[in-house]
Amino acid sequence: MPKMRPMKSLLFPMAVLLCWPAGAQVRKGGRVKEAAGTVEAAAIDDPNQSPAIGPNARGPVVVRAQILLDRAHFSCGEIDGNFGSNLEKTVAAFQRARNLPVNGAVGPETWAALNTDRAPALFSYMIATEDVAGPFVKAPASLEEQAQLPALGYASPLEGLGEKFHANPDLLKALNPDSLFDKEGELILAPNVIATPPGRAASVEVSKSDSSVTAFDAGGKVLFYCVATIGSEHDPLPIGEWKIKRVWPYPVFYYNPELFWNANPADSKAQIQPGPRNPVGVVWIDLTKEHYGIHGTPAPGKVGHAESHGCIRLTNWDASELSHMVKFGTPVNLKE
């Protein structure tokens, strides 16, 4: 993830004003499922385990599919052991990219393609100083209270480790039932999401109907796919051809209630300091469409399950990966 704090600019405040904090997202309906309560590490790591799985499946084989897709740069958001709508879309995108039958379920042909990746799905990780250093604080719901904090960091070491391994914290707890995740030097089991960078994107496509972001190389090959939260009825996606204007690692968030249709009239303007729990997460990818961008989120579990105030919200790890693939002038097609 980027470590650099951006220089302040007169242009940037206007770029982020139309992105509402994730805590205010509007649910589309349906509950975001919790992570599986127990998982078997051996089953996750077994390349010979390939039962057909589809929507509503749960457990270690689902975790394995999520990890292998993540390493292939097809991200369903949080790795959580649940086969929900995000994973179904991600599997379908992988199948299209690999010229497999497209049905959104993981059967023999899709398992064969995924299992060409022979690296372990799990690995032992030693909790580092940085993981437990803090300070840790649960971000208050009020933007005015958030504006009083010097940074918007994680609420706990577990929360930070979840983002490091692209995993729902409940999955880490299921893998490590005796751990409190607060001791430097402790070994834990975690999803092995280490992968070769996907390369430079020649173009990016944002699909409203699929709630996804896809990056392509110059030949049209899919380099990267992830689920996303995109627009709403009141702030629809601005369909059209745009370009990348700039990338801001660890942005400051400037909130102006006058620009939000459902803001509390009593709200004041607020400036929220950088951090992974900042309303726009760890990176802002500015578009040539004024006020719009692709960015991270403080609530990774809500990506793909909520609506936003116009912008394109990804998990922090997906937004970070995409930010390293694009540059000034990269075309971005926002489509239905």
Buried (B, 14 or more C-beta within 10 A) or exposed (E): BBEEBBEEEEEBBBBBBBBBBBBBBBEEEEEBBEBBEEBBBEBBBBBEBBEEBBEEBBBBBBBBBBBBBBBBBBBBBBBBBBBBBBBBBBBBBBBBBBEBEBBBBBBEEBBEBBBEBEEEBBBEBEBEEEBBEEEBBEBEEEBBEBBEBEBBBBBBBBBBBBBBBBBBBBBBBBBBEEBEBBEEEBEBBBBBBEEEEBBBBBBBBBBBEBBBBBBBBEEEEBBBBBBBBBBBEEBEBBEEEBBBBBBBBBBBBBBBBEBBEEBEEEBEBBEBBBBBBBBBBBBBBBBBBEBBBBBBBBBBBBBBBBBBBBBBBBBBBBBBBBBBBBEEEBBBBBEE
